[in-house]
Amino acid sequence: MTEVEIPHHCWYEDEPLKLNFPKKWHVHLCKIESEKARALDDSEIGYSINSPIGTKPLGSLAKKAKEAVVIFDDLTRPTKTFQYVPHILEILHKSGLPKENIRFIIAPGTHGTYGRRDFVKKLGDEIVSKYAVYNHNPYEMLDYLGETSYGCPVYVNSEVMACDLKIGIGTVLFHRLTGLSGGGKLISPGVAGIETIKYNHGEIGGFGPGRTPHESTGYLENDQNIMRLDAEEAARMAGLDYKIDTVLNLNRDPIKIYSGDFVKTQREAAADVKKWHATESPEADIVVVGSYMRENEPYLGMWPAYNSVKQDGTIVMVNDCPDGDINHWLFNRHGKEIGASLWNPEPRGLVKGKKMIIFGNYPLKSFEMRYKPELIEWIRTWPEVIEELKNDYGDKSSVAVIPDGTSCIPRRALEAI
């Protein structure tokens, strides 16, 4: 047998997943560019946070502040927020802010609520024990700030707006709508109201039933992306003062950190992500696509998979998150015939490949309902997956293993730009 390992369960035990293939198959573990990069150590993390671009140092901003909020991304993002928070708190306390005047707010957009265990995963037990940490509600407790130049009504979390120093922590990854994540998206959709998010995604972006996506949107379409530009206007209206955008390796450790003005940090990090997340995308009969950095959004791995699978090939999606795929109040199904305002009830087909195997020990019927039933099969164990593949493929079959389809950017797509 040929054994490969891919990263797995980032918010759980975070141990590699071992996959065994028949020895006669041609198995290729796709290389990601960040394997060549060294992760920053703690002192370098602190230095990067204290080296802003496009704005004053955080300490200078903090000296004038009475109330501070640290906004952090949710569990659909791989950011180990606890790596950065101690450096921020040290600056805030040295500037005279007591812990009673510092709070943390998670930025889930429309992903729902989180509990203490989730906060600890992101922030660490000590922070959660000593500082107030809050959920965001996109339906109420919002301040109306006006409209963007694109006509989007801007509603932002009231507790965020009650603070005169707003700090954000996040990471940049590919994004199917806004090109790449990060920057001002921590405000919109992160801590924005449902009307803001719906208008940005639907009226502006063109996503949802009966709509046509705006020509500026899509994978890797970043700088002039209309959804991003609108979100950045909203973030500017909200007064996001200081942003930390990270570029991560496959261990979720930072290889680059940009701090300061949220537009500048996002653009710098976006350029680096295109370099460091570039991944081999060879054509293959079978494409196994891991789900690690965003394992609760495993469908994001379909883009890298489509860039490798042959037209008559098979995609194997690793979908093994114990909590299933993330809730979404804007796009998901929420009943037999009922869904959110931008939900498309039509089951999806496959862009390439003749079928898809979903591999994971936590089957979820509502997830299966995303796809045409004749095209997919959910299998719990890896030996059963291999047996199923053997029915269609012989000894000379080619296999491409994408270690993390939710972060790896296919070279084939980069070369097409």
GIMOGI-V864455 format. One record per backbone hydrogen bond with DSSP energy under -1.0 kcal/mol. NH is the residue of the N-H (numbers start at 1). CO is the residue of the C=O. If there is no record, write none. Layout:
NH_CO ; NH_CO
//
This chain:
2_21 ; 4_19 ; 6_17 ; 12_9 ; 14_9 ; 17_6 ; 19_4 ; 21_2 ; 25_22 ; 26_397 ; 27_25 ; 28_399 ; 30_401 ; 33_278 ; 34_276 ; 35_32 ; 36_33 ; 37_34 ; 40_254 ; 45_41 ; 46_42 ; 47_43 ; 48_44 ; 49_45 ; 50_46 ; 51_48 ; 53_259 ; 61_57 ; 62_58 ; 63_59 ; 65_62 ; 68_101 ; 69_165 ; 70_103 ; 71_167 ; 72_105 ; 73_169 ; 77_74 ; 81_79 ; 82_122 ; 83_80 ; 84_81 ; 85_81 ; 88_84 ; 89_85 ; 90_86 ; 91_87 ; 92_88 ; 93_89 ; 94_90 ; 95_91 ; 96_93 ; 97_92 ; 101_98 ; 102_99 ; 103_68 ; 104_132 ; 105_70 ; 106_134 ; 107_72 ; 109_190 ; 111_108 ; 119_115 ; 120_116 ; 121_117 ; 122_118 ; 123_119 ; 124_120 ; 128_124 ; 129_125 ; 130_126 ; 131_127 ; 134_104 ; 143_156 ; 145_154 ; 148_152 ; 151_148 ; 154_146 ; 156_143 ; 157_191 ; 158_141 ; 161_157 ; 162_158 ; 163_160 ; 165_67 ; 167_69 ; 168_242 ; 169_71 ; 170_244 ; 172_246 ; 175_179 ; 180_178 ; 181_173 ; 185_182 ; 186_183 ; 187_184 ; 188_184 ; 190_185 ; 191_187 ; 192_189 ; 193_155 ; 194_138 ; 197_193 ; 198_194 ; 199_195 ; 200_196 ; 201_197 ; 202_198 ; 204_199 ; 205_200 ; 206_202 ; 207_201 ; 211_208 ; 214_205 ; 217_214 ; 218_177 ; 220_179 ; 221_218 ; 222_220 ; 225_222 ; 229_225 ; 230_226 ; 231_227 ; 232_228 ; 233_229 ; 234_230 ; 235_231 ; 236_232 ; 237_233 ; 238_234 ; 239_235 ; 240_235 ; 241_166 ; 242_166 ; 243_260 ; 244_168 ; 245_258 ; 246_170 ; 247_256 ; 249_253 ; 252_249 ; 255_247 ; 256_247 ; 258_245 ; 260_243 ; 261_53 ; 265_261 ; 266_262 ; 267_263 ; 268_264 ; 269_265 ; 270_266 ; 271_267 ; 272_268 ; 273_269 ; 274_270 ; 276_272 ; 277_273 ; 279_409 ; 280_31 ; 284_308 ; 286_398 ; 287_314 ; 288_400 ; 289_316 ; 290_402 ; 295_292 ; 297_294 ; 300_297 ; 301_298 ; 302_299 ; 305_301 ; 306_302 ; 307_303 ; 308_305 ; 309_305 ; 310_284 ; 313_310 ; 314_285 ; 315_355 ; 316_287 ; 317_357 ; 318_289 ; 319_359 ; 324_321 ; 326_296 ; 329_110 ; 332_328 ; 334_338 ; 340_332 ; 342_330 ; 343_340 ; 348_370 ; 354_313 ; 355_313 ; 356_375 ; 357_315 ; 358_377 ; 359_317 ; 360_379 ; 368_364 ; 369_365 ; 370_367 ; 371_368 ; 372_348 ; 375_372 ; 377_356 ; 379_358 ; 385_381 ; 386_382 ; 387_383 ; 388_384 ; 389_385 ; 390_386 ; 392_389 ; 393_389 ; 397_394 ; 399_26 ; 400_286 ; 401_28 ; 402_288 ; 405_290 ; 407_404 ; 408_404 ; 409_277 ; 411_279 ; 414_410 ; 415_411 ; 417_414
//
